[in-house]
Amino acid sequence: MRVLLVEDEPEMAAVLAAALAVRDFVVDRAASLTEAEAAARCAEYRVIIVDRRLPDGDGLTLVRALRRSGVGVPMIVLTARGDVGDRVTGLEAGADDYLAKPFAFEELLARLRAVLRRPPEARPDFARLGRLEFDLGHREALVDGCPLPLRRRELAILEALIQRRERAVLRETLESAVYGLDDEIQSNSLDAHMSRLRRKLAEADAGVEIRSIRGVGYLLRAAR
């Protein structure tokens, strides 16, 4: 699940990014409105967390701009200004939630989960193929109802593949789902994750297979 964190305070950004990564979020960081707008154009996010006070303007400028352009991704605004008037301004600008600093990370996480439970467009709760089932809400893979233990990046790959099941998925799309913009990607790292995922699906007899499409990417299909 990819998150854009727009925060210019290095220590705050590092702490939040690390805490979110531990909870299986892929985090891209931006320190200004300019960086955030560029990131929002080149990647697809499930949620955006944006501080109001940024070096090149008010974070609500980003919220309003994305809403005007039709972006429906949930957005949480962080601010040191937490009076009623400021909260109303933030919500009317298009934010889904508004959290005043200082705050406990567990509260941010709870609010993050809450906005993700009410996505801007209806999505199915489960994706199924063969004997494999993927709980999109809780991000859990199951085979015949039993949890399939996967590492964080294996889970992200499987989520991207099963949402596009029986269709080719570009290698770049999978890398975007698994890695943040700041991550260093080794040439064979995706292939290594894919190899382990294939082995685990085969060992669980999930009834699916991941096919390599030379020069394109991968395809998840029912086993034949």
N, C-alpha and C positions, 0 to 999 in steps of 0.2 A: 504494500500500500504506500504510494508515493505522496510525500508531504513537502510543500514549499514553506520554509521558515524564513520570514523576513524580519531580521533583527540585526541592528548595527552594533550592539554591545557584544564584543567578542566573547567575554566570559559567559554571559547569559546564553548566547547562541550556542556555544560549545556544550554547555551543560544540558540544555534542552535537546539538542541534536543527539547527544550520547544517550540520554534517557529514552528518547523515542526510538532510537536504533535498537536498543535492548529489547524493546517491545515490538520488534519486527516491522517498523516503519522504515522506508527508504527516504532519507531526508536530504533535500537540496537546500542550501543556505544562500540567502541574498542579503546584502547589507545596505541596500538603497532601493528607492523606487525604480531607478533605471535598471538595476540588476534583476529586480523582481519581475518587471514587465518583460524583459528579455527571456527570463526563465519560463514565464507563463506562456510565451509564444512557442517555445521549442519543446515543451514536455507536457504531459497530461497528468494532472494532480487530482487526488481524491479529496484533499483539503488544503487550505492555505491558512497559515498562522502569520499575522502581520502586526508588527508594532506600529503605534501611531507616530511616534517621534523618530523620524529618519533624517539623515543628513541632507537629503534633497527634497524634503517636504513631509506632508502628513500622510500616514499610511492609508487613511480613508480615500485619498486620491486614487490609489490603486484599486481599492474596493469598488469605487464608483465607476472607474474606467472599465474594469472587467465586467461589471454588471451591465453597463451600457453596450458592451460588445457581445452580450448574450451568454457570458460564462456563468454557469449555474453551480460551480463547485462550492461546497460549504467553506465559509471563511470565519475565522475567529480573530478578533482584534484584541491586542494586548496594549495596555496603557497605564501610565502613572496617574492619569486623570480619570477618576472613577466616580465623579458625582453623577446625579441623575441626568442632568442635561447632556453631559458627554456621552453617557450610555445611550440615551435616546438618539443623539446625533449619529452615533456609530451604527445603531440598528437601522435607522432610516436611510443610511448610506448604502445599505445592502448587506451588512455583516449578519451572520447567523447567530453569533454570540459575542460577548464583550467581557473581558476579564481584566480586573484592575491589579496592578503591581503594588506590593509584592504578593505573590500567590504560591500556594503549594503545588508541586508538580502533579500530585494525584488529582487535584481539582481540575487542572488543565486536561489531564488524561480523561477524566470523567466527562468533561464538556466536549472533548474531541470525539469520544465514543457516542455521545448523544447526538451531535450533528451528523455523524456518519450513519446513524440509525434512521435519519430522515433525509435521504439523498434528494437532490433536485429532480431526479427523474426515476421512475419506477425501475427497479432491477430485480431479477429473480433471486430468491434466497439461496437456491441450490443449482449447481450445474452437474449433469450426470452423463456418463459415457461408460459403456461396458458395465463392470461391477464397481466402478469408481464414482464416488460422489464428492463434490466439493461444496462445503458450506461457505458461501461468499460473505455472509455476515460475520461469522466467527473465524474465518480464514483457517479452515481445518479440512484435511483430506481424509476420506473414509473409504474403506473397501468392505462391502457387505455390512455396513454399519459400524465397523471397527476402525478406530483412528489409525492412520498411517503416519508413523513418526518420520518427519522430514525436517531437514535443516531450513533455516530462514530463507536462503536463496533458492533452494530446491522448491520450497513452497511457493515463492514468488513466480518461478518459472512455470510451475504446474498451473497456478492460477491464470497466468496469461494464456497458456495453451488451451486450457479447458474452456475458457470464455470464447475462444475462437476455434473450438473443436471441429475437426474435419476440414479445416482450412489452413493454408500455409501461413506461418507467422514469420515475419522477417527477423533475422538475427538482431538487427538494430532495435526492433521493438522489444525483444526479450532482454537485451542489455539495458534498455531504458527502464524496464520493469524491475530489474534486479539491482542496478547500480545507481548511485547518486552522481550528480555532475562532478563532484570533487573526487570520486573514487578512481583509483588507478586500475585500469582493466588490462590484465595480461591477455595475450592473444589466444591462449587456450583455456582461460578460466571458465568461460561459459560451457565449453565442451566437457570440462571436468565435472561441473555441476550436473550437466545433462546425463553424463554417463552414470553417475550415482543415482540420479532420479530414475533412469531406465531400469537399473538393477533392482531398486526397491519396488518399483511397480511390478516387475516380473516376479520377484520373490513373494509378493503379496497376491499374485495371480489376479491382478486388477482387471484383466480383460481389455486392456488398452495397450497401444504401442506408440512410441515416438519415432517418427520417420524423419530422417535427414533429407533435405532437398538441396542438392548441390547448388551453391551460388545464391541461394535464396534464404533458407532458414530451416524451420522444423514444422512438423504437422503431427498433431495428436489425433489418433483415430482408434476405432474399435479394433481389437486384435483379430487377425484373420488366419 
